[in-house]
Amino acid sequence: TSLKIRKRIEEGFGWLKTVGGLRKTKLIGRAKLSAQLLLGFSVYNLIRLGSLSGWWRGAHV
């Protein structure tokens, strides 16, 4: 079970690096970077919830 949970967490960070723009950030400062991380994970959670409920297919992302 821990491997499944780890995979789910790593998928989120992978999504943030590729889609969320955290691979090479342009922000300076811990506060700005944490705000970008919070926003990125919020969007990731919304997309994930939408795909689980069925109203978001994610094919066009």
C-alpha positions as a Python dict, from the first residue, in 0.01 Angstrom:
ca = {
    (1, 'T'): (0, 0, 0),
    (2, 'S'): (286, 238, 69),
    (3, 'L'): (410, 195, -289),
    (4, 'K'): (68, 290, -425),
    (5, 'I'): (56, 599, -205),
    (6, 'R'): (411, 695, -303),
    (7, 'K'): (325, 657, -672),
    (8, 'R'): (26, 887, -629),
    (9, 'I'): (242, 1151, -457),
    (10, 'E'): (516, 1124, -720),
    (11, 'E'): (257, 1165, -997),
    (12, 'G'): (159, 1498, -847),
    (13, 'F'): (515, 1626, -836),
    (14, 'G'): (575, 1499, -1188),
    (15, 'W'): (268, 1684, -1309),
    (16, 'L'): (390, 1999, -1138),
    (17, 'K'): (725, 1974, -1310),
    (18, 'T'): (589, 1915, -1659),
    (19, 'V'): (259, 2104, -1668),
    (20, 'G'): (275, 2328, -1363),
    (21, 'G'): (600, 2497, -1458),
    (22, 'L'): (807, 2404, -1156),
    (23, 'R'): (1092, 2243, -1346),
    (24, 'K'): (1258, 2578, -1394),
    (25, 'T'): (1082, 2846, -1195),
    (26, 'K'): (1130, 3215, -1259),
    (27, 'L'): (1037, 3322, -908),
    (28, 'I'): (1279, 3431, -639),
    (29, 'G'): (1202, 3382, -273),
    (30, 'R'): (1053, 3113, -60),
    (31, 'A'): (714, 3284, -22),
    (32, 'K'): (662, 3324, -397),
    (33, 'L'): (775, 2970, -468),
    (34, 'S'): (549, 2823, -201),
    (35, 'A'): (258, 3023, -345),
    (36, 'Q'): (330, 2881, -690),
    (37, 'L'): (350, 2532, -541),
    (38, 'L'): (19, 2579, -359),
    (39, 'L'): (-150, 2707, -674),
    (40, 'G'): (-6, 2422, -882),
    (41, 'F'): (-120, 2154, -640),
    (42, 'S'): (-463, 2317, -615),
    (43, 'V'): (-502, 2298, -992),
    (44, 'Y'): (-375, 1941, -993),
    (45, 'N'): (-630, 1845, -728),
    (46, 'L'): (-913, 2011, -922),
    (47, 'I'): (-817, 1826, -1239),
    (48, 'R'): (-784, 1500, -1049),
    (49, 'L'): (-1122, 1544, -879),
    (50, 'G'): (-1280, 1633, -1211),
    (51, 'S'): (-1144, 1325, -1382),
    (52, 'L'): (-1257, 1104, -1094),
    (53, 'S'): (-1610, 1243, -1103),
    (54, 'G'): (-1631, 1224, -1483),
    (55, 'W'): (-1679, 1589, -1586),
    (56, 'W'): (-1316, 1628, -1698),
    (57, 'R'): (-1156, 1392, -1945),
    (58, 'G'): (-818, 1560, -1962),
    (59, 'A'): (-766, 1454, -2323),
    (60, 'H'): (-714, 1810, -2439),
    (61, 'V'): (-463, 1903, -2167),
}
